[in-house]
Every structure is written in structure tokens, then in C-alpha cells.
């Protein structure tokens, strides 16, 4: 896996084990080192016709910065010595599975590549990439996406979804400099964490992925559906309409996001401004796309301009928890009127959005997986395992073993551009967050949760078990 890290030059890192440094994209030294940086090339060795420099761990940080020449990257030693590379450098540790370097509070296994690549605008930009094997990457994503206190079967379901999502992105991004990034645009990846529950979930599902017609599925997942998930074509209109991404009952009753705690209310002028329209005193809102009795998109007009937005687009622009909301307008008598047809909005008209769940609502519900994993018979026997959970949330997908599992990390990695769906996974968490099992996770998946939210109480679902898995 080639994981783009959310860092920019200059980068300071602590090296935790012996490593070798190679130039990127060249069998010879990328460039003559700058006149004042020759010292770093003393003792240069060559392996396989490729020059490398040996690094040893240091309590003081190494530093990587941009050079004075376009496309130049400079590696600075704690001693003050430095060496320059044109196009970039690659640092490969002796043991790729163990923590190799630390940037800020995060520790990362595998290698580190810092190189220049063409951006979408055609200019060059520097990208820092963690070179890591798929299984280690999966463990690093679990730390950012779910709670270590959750039931093992729920964690294993997440591990399979994470691994599958990564493999799909690898196949789609072959022409890019990296496969995924470490943010909500891909999956939140926190590097090496050492949490036993996450390590076990990965080990016990090693190599298992979900496929449809032999291809890894688009394994979207999110936090909480509020009782039901949605089909991908309902959320991302004009999408792929994948047969395994359909509306399903969601068993997320224990989720703190099952129902919104507070509705979101906003004045007409402020609403139009947030949606990108000119507040002009008067305007209107109306449903524009229906699916049965469900509204999928709304049309807004203000300042002589009309726009059409899906629920997901509205959610992103307003910062709502999910696209599963209904809209009301407060009339002159203070009554809330549901928006079922065109309604006029003045600058002071109050528009309210109220709904359920957290996240886009497509695919695996993380709180739903936890709910299913906690379901037991009267004698305490668990009803569903992780395979049952995956079959429920991804109907028609096939679980296969040992799919494309490398024995060594792929340092060359993958390079076909795709437009990522914003998964809105998780914001940064740090190692300290896991020490007492009160990690802070914020995303389309799991928002900040406090101790009361995380007590492992097996709920009495009673008659709520309304389906039988095929």
C-alpha cells in the first residue's frame, strides 16, 4: 500500500530502526549534491546498481525539506549534514512490519517516500507516502475508525471492509502516485498503534475480502443509519447503483447518533449563503427529485440563481450529521410546515433540518455491526458472527480467503485517477487516546464517545430481530 500522509515539508521524524535511503525513480544518484552538502555522500554504497545511504536511529530528529532547485528534496541529519535528491527519496527500514519512524505523535511501520509528482493543475507538489503492507495498513485504519472496546465480531467485520475498500482503491488508482490517503477522503489511517483488539481482528480475518463477480467491492461504511441504510444511488445520484449497496435494516439502536440530539435551524439568508447563493431577501425551496415518498434532492432559488442539491450535498455544505433528514419551514404562527412543495423563504424565515444517523448511510453501519454482534439468545449464545454481519450489510457480495495478500510490502505500489467519494471517516486520534480505551473518534462513522456510550451492555432487542440471513 502507498498511503499519502497529511504532512507537508519540512518534515521532522524520529528514526526507530536501521534503514537505507534510496533516490526515487533513478538507478543513479538523482543529482550531484549541493556544494555544501557533499559530506553526506561519504561512504556511499551500491546495491543492485542503486546507490543508498545507511541511516541509524537517533534520539534527535531527521528533517526533510525542499531544496533550492525545482524538484529537489533535502535530507538533513541530526548532526547538521545533509544530502539532496532530485525527484525524491525513499527510506526503507530493516523490519517493515515494526514501527520505523515517528512524525509528530504518530508512529509508522514500513517505508517513507517523499517525492514530487504532478498535481491535477499540472504543477508539481510534494507527497509524503507511507509504504506499508495491506495487513498492517488495515490494523492502522481500525485504530482510526472503531473502538477497541467493541465486540470482536464487529471489529472483524470492519477489518474485512477496510481491507476490501483498500484493495478496490488500489485497483482504481494505478496511475496515481499513491493508492489512498490517511484522511476521510479514503480511510483514516493512524499508523502503528499496538492495540491487541485491532491486531487480533486483522489476524483472524487475514486475507479475507468481499468480492462481487470476482472484483473487490466498493466497501463503503459509515457510523449509524438511524434504523436503515440507503442504496448508493439514493445518496450519490447518478452513481454506480451497486447491487450489494442497497437499503437494509440497521441494528444501530444503541448508537448515540440514532436520532439527532438537536435539530439544525437556520435563517433564510444564512441558508442561501451557505449553499452558495446570493442572499437577496426573498427566495424559495422545493423538492426536486423523489423516489417513492422519499425526497432525494432539493432545489433552491435566491438572487436570480437556482441550484439543485442532493441531500448529501446539502449535508456537506451545512455540516449536518447525515443526509437522512427532513426539512420544515416555520410559518408566521410558529408552526413547523414540512417542505413537500415549493415554499417561499424570506431573510428571516427559519428553516429546520432534523434527522437520524451519522454518515452517508451506504454500506456497513459500524454501530449496526456492533448491535448485531451483541445480539444473543436467551442462554447468552451470540446470534451473529462477522460473516453474518457482512452478508447483511453487503447482500450478494462473496467473502473470499487469501485474496492478493503480499508476503512483502509493495514499495513500487500502484499509480488511473478516480474521484474519491468522501467517506468522512475519522479525524485524527493519537496513541494516548487508546491507553485507557477512551479514544476520541470523529467521522462519518463514530463521533466523540464518552464512557457511558461505550459500556458493553447487551441490549434487549426482543422483537426487533426481523430478518433471517440467507
Order of alpha helices (4+ residues) and beta strands (2+ residues): beta-beta-beta-beta-beta-beta-beta-beta-beta-beta-beta-beta-beta-alpha-alpha-beta-alpha-beta-beta-beta-alpha-beta-alpha-beta-beta-beta-alpha-beta-beta-beta-beta-beta-alpha-alpha-beta-alpha-alpha
